[in-house]
């Protein structure tokens, strides 16, 4: 690094000092131009010398004659006497100063603005690599043996829980990516071989389902049915066959089709839909292995396995005996992936998105997985290990206690009932929601049905899907959300590319511009609900009153068209998603007109703080417990109440046990969440009086930031004996 920077900058010396957090000082780790024997030996205390000045200020220091500066400290053993010009820039990652990059030259001349800018650029690019090197060197020093120190890496929550186990690493995926195009002489024979591979995979999926039958509930096992549906759909298999007939061999055709599908799903804003990309890629890799068979890898699985990889697939998870699987840790992945859903079904904690995870160095090391805080502890000390094991036992006790909560109503100690619903997208999710004790479907994401196809689904096709959803919760509340695409959540056959997708053409803006698509969906929803009295249609991304009014006109038109066809249909209530501040601030105008209001806290938080929650640089600004968001929710509730409208909340905040208490205190009538969160939220609400929740809400509104709100709620849960639900702050 220093040699390349020295050459690029055309300086006489380039050096890097890195912080030694254990000793609190800065050590010279590399130099090109100073005496090599001083590397690793020269240290500067925090704040000492020009290095300390750069680190403390986290800003560049540019000097024509370094020795004249008051902070200058001469270090004889480095041989730096001949050098005068000095530039030092901090190496910063996520607000943490990792070290200092230094350039020196003999001439008594300050560096130009362009030269300083180049140094800042180089230091910014070095930051991630330096963080990775720190971890690699630590692991290399200890070689898997017990150490006095440990490493903690941060990711995101995939499945909640605590576990300690032995790392088993996976080979990096990517076989499909390396498949070339190749002409095929006999396309029909190639298609026959491909279809045979599909049938073999279907049989294997059925076997995996059977192997996990004792460990998973029937609803979690339905996720394997989703894989089966993908393989039986014409969208994947038919497209591959078409590419083969166009002249490409089966592996090349498979690569092209799978990557087209993957790109489509990865471009979507909705985390749930984005998570489907991994499912498609997993199936593609499995089919490739059948088309190009290799000797199966024999793995030894220790009693407590923490599966570690660049990416973990459903197939990887299914290969580990469920009795031995303790946790999952992955560089990629989201809480909305099928792997995360299965992990939650198996009660296996998972942490995804660990950017600096040194996968190739972890085999056989002991790892603690904290699925609440999204943390991974490598080689925990004996004291830490005992604490993690204690928390793990608490988890088991909590699971046993929650099992009896499934069929209980969510009623506070003073008799106030709160409706708990589930968010779903796949038919498999609907079955899981029923099993979890949900009282209804608070949000059915209809776009998943659109995304799984190679063209817009017709009216009959949509009727069949919505009818299954409504029948699963007969005579109970169900909310069907109209097509929510646009921006970076496009369909494979309807791509939308924009410079600023979150502020672009999305949600109801798209469907209002395409009434031919919208009317088909509205007619299908009306027909599906012909015998269902408790359902509503929700409009996503409403930002102006005229958008709601236009949608209402189209809904009435759809009703007239069905009446003209003498087609029986239902009478759903029409509601909106409150997802942007403009709607929340004008809530009384909407409450006068709509039948239902559902606050989408994910998007509302994102737009309120102008922070993309999927962007690691600003994710810390995205916090649903910020008093500003709580004020907005209270404003919506109070405005809706003037017109007798109930308010529900759907989004991650509704599934947070501590936050659910606050939402009830703010006056929210119902909560909709992932089915895996329902029993935890139910337990929380059944442990408090409503007036106590209201008092907590008043306290939270008077606070200045989300950190103190979280502390308040966690303390309250601990005091009520619900400490097992409090992990994120630990």
C-alpha positions in Angstrom: 0.0 0.0 0.0 2.6 2.5 1.1 4.8 1.8 -2.0 1.9 2.3 -4.4 0.7 5.5 -2.6 4.3 6.8 -2.6 4.5 6.3 -6.4 1.0 7.7 -7.1 1.7 10.8 -4.9 5.3 11.2 -6.1 6.5 11.8 -2.5 9.7 10.8 -0.7 8.0 9.0 2.1 4.6 7.3 2.7 3.7 5.7 6.0 0.7 4.3 7.8 0.1 4.5 11.6 -2.8 2.4 13.0 -4.5 2.6 16.3 -3.8 -0.1 18.8 -7.0 -0.1 20.8 -5.7 -2.4 23.5 -2.9 0.0 24.4 -4.5 3.3 23.3 -1.7 4.5 21.1 -0.7 4.6 17.4 1.9 2.2 15.9 3.9 2.6 12.7 2.8 -0.5 10.7 4.3 0.3 7.3 6.6 2.8 5.6 8.3 3.3 2.3 11.0 6.0 2.7 11.8 5.8 6.4 14.0 3.1 8.0 12.3 -0.3 7.8 13.5 -1.5 11.2 11.3 1.0 12.9 8.1 -0.6 11.7 6.2 -2.1 14.6 8.5 -0.4 17.1 7.7 3.3 16.8 4.6 4.2 18.9 2.9 7.5 19.6 0.5 8.0 22.5 -3.0 9.3 21.8 -2.8 12.9 20.9 1.0 12.9 20.6 2.8 14.3 17.6 1.4 15.3 14.3 -0.1 11.8 14.0 -2.0 12.3 17.2 -3.2 15.8 15.9 -4.6 14.3 12.7 -6.3 11.4 14.6 -7.8 13.7 17.3 -9.1 16.2 14.8 -10.1 13.6 12.2 -9.0 16.2 9.6 -6.0 16.5 7.2 -2.9 18.4 8.4 -0.8 20.0 5.6 2.5 21.7 6.5 5.4 23.2 4.5 7.8 22.6 7.4 6.6 20.0 9.9 9.3 20.7 12.5 8.0 24.2 13.1 4.6 23.0 14.2 4.0 22.9 18.0 2.7 19.4 17.9 5.8 18.1 16.0 7.7 15.3 17.7 11.0 14.2 16.3 11.6 10.4 16.3 15.3 9.8 15.6 15.1 6.1 14.8 12.9 6.6 11.8 15.5 8.6 9.9 13.0 11.4 9.1 15.4 14.3 9.6 15.7 15.2 5.9 11.9 15.5 5.3 10.0 18.8 5.7 6.8 18.9 3.7 4.1 16.9 5.6 0.5 15.8 4.9 -1.4 13.5 7.2 -5.0 12.3 6.6 -7.2 10.2 8.9 -8.2 6.7 7.9 -11.9 6.6 9.0 -14.6 3.9 8.9 -18.1 4.6 10.3 -16.8 7.6 12.4 -14.0 5.5 13.9 -10.5 6.7 13.2 -8.5 3.5 12.4 -5.2 5.3 11.7 -3.3 8.0 9.8 -1.9 7.9 6.2 1.1 10.2 5.9 3.1 11.6 3.0 6.4 13.5 3.4 8.9 15.2 1.1 12.3 16.9 1.4 11.1 20.2 -0.1 9.9 22.9 2.3 6.6 23.1 0.4 3.0 22.5 1.4 1.0 20.0 -0.6 -1.5 21.3 -3.1 -5.2 21.1 -2.7 -5.4 18.4 -5.4 -2.7 16.4 -3.6 -4.5 16.6 -0.3 -7.7 15.5 -2.0 -6.0 12.5 -3.5 -4.6 11.5 -0.1 -8.1 11.8 1.5 -9.5 9.6 -1.4 -6.8 7.0 -0.9 -7.4 6.9 2.9 -11.1 6.5 2.5 -10.5 3.5 0.1 -8.1 2.0 2.6 -10.4 2.1 5.5 -12.4 -1.0 4.8 -9.3 -3.0 3.9 -7.6 -1.9 7.1 -10.6 -3.0 9.2 -10.4 -6.4 7.4 -6.7 -6.7 8.0 -7.1 -6.1 11.7 -9.4 -9.1 12.0 -7.2 -11.3 9.8 -4.1 -10.5 11.9 -5.9 -11.1 15.1 -7.1 -14.5 14.0 -3.7 -15.4 12.5 -2.0 -14.5 15.9 -4.2 -16.8 17.8 -4.7 -19.6 15.3 -8.0 -20.7 16.8 -6.6 -21.1 20.3 -8.3 -19.5 23.4 -7.2 -15.9 23.6 -7.3 -13.2 26.2 -9.0 -10.9 23.7 -11.9 -11.4 21.3 -13.3 -9.9 18.2 -16.9 -8.6 17.8 -18.3 -8.0 14.3 -21.5 -6.1 13.6 -24.2 -7.2 11.1 -28.0 -7.1 11.0 -30.6 -9.2 12.7 -31.7 -12.2 10.7 -33.3 -14.3 13.4 -33.4 -13.4 17.1 -31.8 -15.5 19.7 -28.4 -16.3 21.4 -26.2 -19.3 20.6 -22.6 -20.5 21.1 -21.1 -23.1 18.8 -18.3 -24.2 16.5 -17.9 -22.5 13.1 -18.4 -24.7 10.0 -17.6 -22.6 6.9 -19.2 -23.0 3.5 -17.5 -22.7 0.1 -18.3 -19.5 -1.7 -21.1 -19.8 -4.3 -20.8 -18.8 -7.8 -20.7 -21.8 -10.0 -23.4 -20.4 -12.2 -21.5 -17.2 -12.7 -18.6 -19.1 -14.3 -20.7 -21.0 -16.8 -20.0 -20.0 -20.4 -22.3 -20.0 -23.4 -22.0 -23.0 -25.6 -23.8 -24.0 -28.8 -26.0 -27.1 -28.6 -26.5 -29.5 -31.5 -29.7 -31.2 -30.3 -31.9 -28.7 -28.3 -34.7 -31.1 -27.6 -32.3 -33.6 -26.1 -30.8 -30.8 -24.0 -34.3 -29.8 -22.8 -35.0 -33.4 -21.9 -31.9 -33.5 -19.7 -32.7 -30.2 -18.1 -36.3 -31.3 -17.3 -34.9 -34.5 -15.8 -32.7 -32.4 -13.5 -35.8 -30.4 -12.5 -37.6 -33.6 -11.6 -34.7 -34.9 -9.6 -34.5 -31.6 -7.7 -38.3 -31.7 -7.0 -37.8 -35.2 -5.5 -34.8 -33.9 -3.4 -36.9 -31.0 -2.1 -39.6 -33.4 -1.1 -36.9 -35.5 0.8 -35.5 -32.4 2.5 -39.0 -31.5 3.6 -39.5 -34.9 5.0 -36.1 -34.8 6.8 -37.0 -31.5 8.5 -40.6 -32.6 9.3 -39.9 -33.3 13.0 -38.0 -30.0 13.5 -40.3 -27.6 11.7 -43.9 -26.8 12.0 -46.2 -27.5 9.0 -46.3 -23.9 8.2 -42.5 -23.5 8.1 -42.3 -26.6 6.0 -44.5 -24.8 3.5 -41.4 -22.8 2.5 -40.2 -25.9 0.6 -43.5 -25.8 -1.2 -42.6 -22.3 -2.4 -39.4 -23.7 -4.0 -41.5 -26.5 -5.6 -43.9 -23.9 -7.0 -41.0 -21.9 -8.5 -39.7 -25.1 -10.2 -43.1 -26.0 -11.5 -43.8 -22.5 -12.8 -43.3 -21.7 -16.5 -41.5 -18.5 -15.5 -38.2 -20.3 -14.7 -38.4 -23.7 -16.5 -40.2 -22.4 -19.5 -37.7 -19.5 -20.0 -34.7 -21.9 -19.7 -36.3 -24.2 -22.4 -36.8 -21.2 -24.6 -33.1 -20.2 -24.3 -32.1 -23.8 -25.1 -34.2 -23.8 -28.2 -32.5 -20.5 -29.2 -29.2 -22.5 -29.3 -27.6 -22.3 -25.9 -26.8 -25.4 -23.8 -28.7 -26.1 -20.6 -26.2 -24.7 -18.1 -25.7 -21.5 -20.1 -29.5 -21.0 -20.5 -30.0 -21.7 -16.8 -27.3 -19.1 -16.0 -29.0 -16.4 -18.2 -32.5 -17.0 -16.8 -31.5 -17.2 -13.2 -29.4 -14.1 -13.3 -32.2 -12.2 -15.0 -34.6 -13.2 -12.2 -32.0 -12.4 -9.6 -31.3 -8.9 -10.9 -35.0 -8.2 -10.9 -35.5 -9.2 -7.3 -32.3 -7.5 -6.1 -33.4 -4.2 -7.6 -36.5 -4.2 -5.4 -36.9 -1.8 -2.5 -39.0 -4.2 -0.4 -36.7 -6.3 1.8 -39.0 -9.3 1.6 -39.1 -9.3 -2.2 -35.4 -8.5 -2.4 -34.8 -11.6 -0.3 -36.3 -13.8 -3.0 -33.2 -13.3 -5.1 -31.3 -15.7 -2.9 -34.0 -18.3 -3.3 -33.8 -18.2 -7.1 -30.0 -18.3 -7.1 -30.0 -21.2 -4.7 -32.3 -23.2 -6.9 -30.2 -22.3 -9.9 -27.0 -23.5 -8.3 -28.7 -26.7 -7.2 -29.9 -27.4 -10.8 -26.4 -26.7 -12.2 -25.0 -29.3 -9.9 -27.4 -31.8 -11.4 -26.5 -30.8 -14.9 -22.7 -30.9 -14.1 -22.5 -33.5 -11.2 -19.5 -33.5 -8.9 -18.4 -35.7 -6.1 -20.4 -34.6 -3.0 -18.4 -33.0 -0.3 -18.3 -34.9 3.0 -18.6 -32.7 6.0 -18.2 -33.4 9.7 -20.7 -31.5 11.8 -19.8 -30.9 15.5 -22.6 -31.0 18.2 -23.1 -27.2 18.0 -22.7 -25.9 14.5 -22.6 -22.2 13.6 -22.9 -22.2 9.8 -20.7 -19.4 8.3 -20.5 -18.3 4.7 -20.5 -15.6 2.1 -24.1 -16.5 1.5 -26.2 -19.2 3.2 -28.9 -20.9 1.2 -31.9 -23.0 2.2 -30.0 -26.0 0.8 -27.0 -25.3 3.0 -29.2 -25.1 6.1 -31.0 -28.3 5.2 -27.8 -30.3 5.0 -27.0 -29.8 8.7 -28.8 -32.1 11.0 -31.3 -29.9 12.7 -30.4 -31.2 16.2 -26.8 -29.9 15.7 -27.6 -26.5 14.1 -27.0 -23.7 16.6 -26.6 -20.5 14.6 -26.1 -18.8 11.2 -23.6 -16.1 10.2 -23.4 -14.7 6.7 -21.8 -11.8 4.8 -25.0 -11.3 2.7 -28.7 -12.0 3.4 -31.6 -10.3 5.0 -34.2 -10.9 7.7 -36.8 -11.4 4.9 -35.0 -14.3 3.2 -36.3 -17.9 3.2 -33.2 -18.8 5.2 -34.1 -16.3 7.9 -37.7 -17.6 7.9 -36.6 -21.2 8.4 -34.1 -20.1 11.0 -36.9 -18.5 13.0 -39.0 -21.6 12.5 -36.1 -23.7 13.9 -35.4 -21.1 16.7 -31.9 -20.7 15.4 -30.3 -17.2 15.8 -28.9 -15.7 12.7 -26.8 -12.6 11.8 -26.6 -11.4 8.2 -24.7 -8.6 6.5 -21.4 -9.0 8.4 -19.3 -7.0 5.9 -15.9 -7.8 7.4 -16.5 -11.5 8.1 -13.3 -13.4 7.3 -15.1 -16.6 6.3 -11.9 -18.5 5.3 -10.3 -18.0 8.7 -13.2 -19.2 11.0 -13.4 -23.0 10.5 -13.3 -24.7 13.9 -13.3 -21.5 16.0 -15.9 -20.9 18.7 -18.4 -18.3 17.8 -21.2 -16.6 19.8 -24.2 -15.4 17.7 -26.3 -12.6 19.1 -29.3 -12.4 16.8 -30.9 -9.6 18.9 -28.1 -7.1 18.5 -26.9 -8.4 15.1 -23.4 -9.2 16.6 -20.9 -12.0 16.2 -18.3 -12.7 18.8 -15.3 -14.7 17.6 -13.4 -16.6 20.2 -15.2 -15.2 23.3 -13.2 -15.2 26.6 -14.3 -17.7 29.3 -16.3 -15.0 31.1 -18.1 -13.8 27.9 -18.7 -17.4 27.0 -20.4 -18.1 30.3 -22.6 -15.0 29.9 -23.7 -16.1 26.4 -24.5 -19.6 27.6 -26.6 -18.1 30.4 -28.5 -15.9 27.9 -28.9 -19.0 25.7 -30.6 -20.9 28.6 -32.9 -17.9 29.1 -33.9 -18.1 25.5 -34.9 -21.8 25.9 -37.0 -20.9 29.0 -38.6 -18.0 27.1 -39.6 -20.3 24.2 -41.3 -22.7 26.5 -43.2 -19.9 28.1 -44.3 -18.4 24.8 -45.7 -21.7 23.5 -48.8 -21.4 25.6 -49.4 -17.8 24.5 -50.3 -18.6 20.8 -54.1 -18.9 21.3 -54.5 -16.3 24.0 -56.0 -12.8 23.1 -53.8 -9.7 23.2 -55.6 -8.1 26.2 -53.9 -5.7 28.7 -54.2 -6.3 32.4 -57.1 -3.7 32.6 -59.0 -5.4 29.7 -58.1 -3.4 26.7 -57.9 -5.6 23.6 -55.4 -5.0 20.8 -55.8 -6.7 17.4 -52.6 -8.6 16.3 -52.3 -9.4 12.6 -49.6 -10.8 10.3 -47.8 -9.4 7.3 -47.7 -11.9 4.4 -46.6 -12.2 0.8 -46.5 -15.8 -0.2 -49.4 -18.3 0.3 -46.9 -20.2 2.5 -46.7 -17.1 4.8 -50.5 -17.1 5.1 -50.5 -20.7 6.4 -47.7 -19.7 8.9 -49.8 -16.7 10.0 -52.7 -18.9 10.9 -50.5 -21.2 12.9 -48.9 -18.3 14.8 -52.2 -17.1 16.4 -52.7 -14.1 14.2 -56.2 -12.7 14.2 -56.1 -11.7 10.5 -53.8 -10.5 7.7 -52.8 -6.9 8.3 -50.9 -6.6 5.0 -50.9 -9.0 2.0 -48.2 -7.8 -0.4 -49.8 -8.6 -3.8 -46.7 -7.7 -5.8 -45.1 -11.0 -4.9 -47.6 -12.8 -7.1 -46.7 -10.4 -9.9 -42.9 -10.8 -9.4 -43.0 -14.5 -9.6 -44.3 -14.4 -13.2 -43.0 -13.5 -16.7 -46.0 -11.2 -17.5 -48.8 -9.4 -15.7 -51.2 -11.9 -14.2 -54.7 -12.0 -15.6 -57.9 -11.4 -13.7 -58.7 -15.1 -13.2 -55.2 -15.8 -12.0 -55.3 -13.0 -9.4 -58.8 -14.0 -8.2 -57.5 -17.5 -7.4 -54.7 -16.1 -5.3 -56.7 -13.5 -3.4 -59.5 -16.1 -2.8 -57.0 -18.5 -1.1 -55.8 -15.7 1.2 -59.3 -14.7 2.2 -60.5 -18.2 2.7 -57.5 -18.9 5.0 -58.9 -16.2 7.3 -62.6 -16.6 6.7 -64.7 -13.9 8.4 -61.6 -12.4 9.9 -59.9 -9.2 8.9 -57.7 -9.3 5.8 -56.0 -6.3 4.1 -55.0 -6.7 0.5 -52.5 -4.1 -0.7 -52.7 -3.1 -4.3 -49.6 -3.5 -6.5 -46.6 -1.7 -4.9 -43.9 -1.5 -7.4 -41.8 1.3 -9.0 -38.5 2.9 -8.4 -36.0 0.2 -7.5 -38.8 -2.4 -7.0 -39.6 -3.4 -10.6 -40.9 -6.5 -12.3 -38.9 -8.6 -14.7 -41.2 -7.7 -17.5 -41.8 -4.1 -16.5 -38.4 -2.6 -15.6 -38.3 0.9 -14.1 -34.9 2.7 -13.8 -34.6 6.0 -12.1 -31.8 8.1 -10.6 -33.7 8.6 -7.3 -36.0 5.6 -7.0 -37.3 6.2 -3.5 -38.6 9.6 -4.6 -39.8 8.4 -7.9 -42.5 6.5 -9.8 -43.7 3.9 -7.3 -46.8 2.6 -5.5 -50.1 4.1 -6.5 -48.4 6.5 -8.8 -47.6 3.6 -11.2 -51.1 2.0 -11.0 -52.9 5.3 -11.5 -50.8 5.9 -14.6 -51.7 2.4 -15.8 -55.5 1.9 -15.2 -55.5 -1.2 -17.4 -53.3 -2.9 -14.8 -55.1 -1.3 -11.8 -58.6 -2.1 -12.9 -57.8 -5.8 -13.5 -56.4 -6.1 -10.0 -59.3 -4.2 -8.4 -61.9 -6.4 -10.2 -60.0 -9.5 -9.0 -59.9 -8.3 -5.4 -63.7 -7.5 -5.6 -64.5 -10.9 -7.0 -62.3 -12.8 -4.6 -64.2 -11.2 -1.6 -67.7 -11.9 -2.8 -68.4 -14.0 0.4 -65.9 -12.3 2.8 -67.3 -9.5 4.9 -64.1 -8.5 6.8 -61.6 -7.3 4.2 -60.2 -4.1 2.9 -58.1 -2.8 0.0 -55.1 -0.7 0.9 -53.5 1.8 -1.4 -49.7 2.2 -1.1 -47.6 5.4 -1.3 -50.5 7.8 -1.3 -49.0 11.3 -1.0 -51.9 13.6 -2.1 -55.7 13.7 -1.7 -56.3 13.6 -5.4 -54.5 10.3 -5.7 -56.9 8.7 -3.2 -59.9 10.3 -5.0 -58.6 9.0 -8.4 -58.2 5.5 -7.0 -61.7 5.7 -5.5 -63.2 6.5 -8.9 -61.4 3.5 -10.4 -62.7 1.2 -7.7 -66.2 2.4 -8.3 -65.7 1.8 -12.0 -64.5 -1.7 -11.4 -67.7 -2.3 -9.3 -69.8 -1.1 -12.2 -68.0 -3.3 -14.7 -68.6 -6.4 -12.6 -72.3 -5.4 -12.1 -72.6 -5.1 -15.9 -71.1 -8.6 -16.2 -73.5 -9.9 -13.5 -70.4 -11.0 -11.6 -70.9 -11.4 -7.8 -68.4 -9.3 -5.8 -67.6 -8.1 -2.3 -67.8 -4.7 -0.7 -64.4 -4.0 0.8 -63.5 -1.0 2.8 -60.9 1.3 1.0 -58.0 2.4 3.0 -54.5 3.9 2.6 -51.0 3.3 3.8 -49.7 6.3 5.8 -46.1 6.2 4.6 -45.1 9.8 3.9 -45.1 12.8 6.3 -47.4 14.8 4.0 -50.3 12.4 4.6 -49.6 12.2 8.3 -49.7 16.0 8.6 -53.0 16.3 6.7 -54.5 13.2 8.3 -57.9 14.7 9.1 -58.6 15.4 5.5 -57.9 11.7 4.7 -59.8 10.4 7.8 -62.9 12.1 6.5 -62.7 10.2 3.2 -61.1 6.8 3.9 -62.4 3.7 5.6 -59.1 2.5 7.0 -55.7 3.9 7.9 -52.5 1.7 8.3 -49.2 3.4 9.2 -46.3 1.9 7.3 -43.5 2.7 9.8 -40.7 1.4 7.6 -41.2 4.0 4.9 -42.6 6.7 7.2 -39.4 6.5 9.3 -37.3 6.5 6.1 -38.9 9.6 4.6 -39.2 11.4 7.9 -35.4 11.2 8.5 -34.3 11.1 4.9 -32.3 8.0 5.6 -32.3 4.8 3.6 -32.4 2.0 6.1 -30.6 -0.3 3.7 -27.6 2.1 3.5 -25.1 1.3 6.2 -23.7 4.8 6.1 -27.0 6.4 7.3 -28.8 3.4 8.9 -28.0 4.7 12.3 -30.3 7.7 11.6 -33.2 5.3 10.9 -34.8 4.6 14.3 -38.5 4.0 14.8 -38.3 5.0 18.5 -37.3 8.6 17.7 -39.7 11.0 19.5 -40.3 12.9 16.2 -41.8 9.7 14.7 -43.8 9.1 17.9 -45.3 12.6 17.6 -46.3 11.9 14.0 -48.0 8.6 15.0 -49.9 10.3 17.9 -51.0 13.1 15.4 -52.3 10.4 13.0 -54.2 8.6 15.8 -55.8 11.8 17.2 -56.8 13.0 13.7 -58.3 9.6 12.8 -60.2 9.4 16.1 -62.1 12.6 15.3 -63.8 10.7 12.4 -64.2 7.4 14.2 -61.4 5.7 12.1 -59.2 3.0 13.6 -55.5 3.1 13.1 -53.2 0.0 12.6 -49.4 -0.1 12.4 -47.6 -2.5 10.1 -43.9 -2.6 9.8 -40.9 -3.7 11.9 -41.9 -1.3 14.8 -45.2 -3.2 15.3 -43.2 -6.5 15.9 -40.9 -5.0 18.4 -42.2 -6.1 21.9 -41.0 -2.9 23.6 -42.2 -0.6 20.8 -45.6 -2.4 20.7 -46.2 -1.2 24.3 -45.5 2.3 23.2 -47.8 2.1 20.2 -50.7 1.0 22.3 -50.0 3.9 24.7 -50.2 6.3 21.7 -53.7 5.0 20.9 -53.0 2.6 18.0 -55.8 0.0 17.7 -54.1 -2.8 15.9 -50.6 -4.1 15.0 -49.5 -6.1 12.0 -46.1 -7.9 12.0 -44.1 -10.9 11.0 -45.9 -14.0 12.3 -42.8 -15.0 14.3 -43.2 -11.8 16.5 -46.9 -12.3 17.5 -46.4 -14.4 20.6 -43.7 -12.0 22.0 -45.8 -9.0 21.4 -48.9 -10.7 22.9 -46.9 -11.6 26.0 -45.8 -8.0 26.4 -49.3 -6.5 26.1 -50.8 -9.1 28.5 -48.3 -8.0 31.2 -49.2 -4.3 31.4 -52.1 -2.1 32.0 -53.1 0.3 29.3 -52.8 3.4 31.5 -49.1 2.4 32.2 -48.5 2.2 28.4 -50.0 5.6 28.1 -47.8 7.0 30.8 -44.7 5.5 29.0 -45.8 7.1 25.8 -46.0 10.5 27.5 -42.5 10.1 28.9 -41.1 9.0 25.5 -42.6 12.0 23.8 -40.8 14.3 26.2 -37.4 12.7 25.5 -34.8 14.1 23.0 -33.6 11.0 21.2 -34.4 7.3 20.5 -31.6 6.0 22.8 -33.3 7.2 26.0 -36.6 5.9 24.7 -35.2 2.5 24.2 -33.6 2.6 27.7 -37.0 3.5 29.2 -38.8 0.7 27.5 -36.1 -1.9 28.2 -36.1 -1.0 31.9 -39.9 -1.3 32.0 -39.8 -4.8 30.5 -37.0 -5.9 32.9 -39.0 -4.6 35.9 -42.1 -6.6 34.6 -40.1 -9.8 34.4 -39.9 -9.7 30.6 -36.1 -9.5 30.5 -35.9 -12.3 28.0 -37.3 -9.9 25.4 -34.6 -7.4 26.0 -31.5 -8.1 24.1 -30.8 -5.5 21.5 -29.2 -3.1 24.0 -26.9 -5.6 25.5 
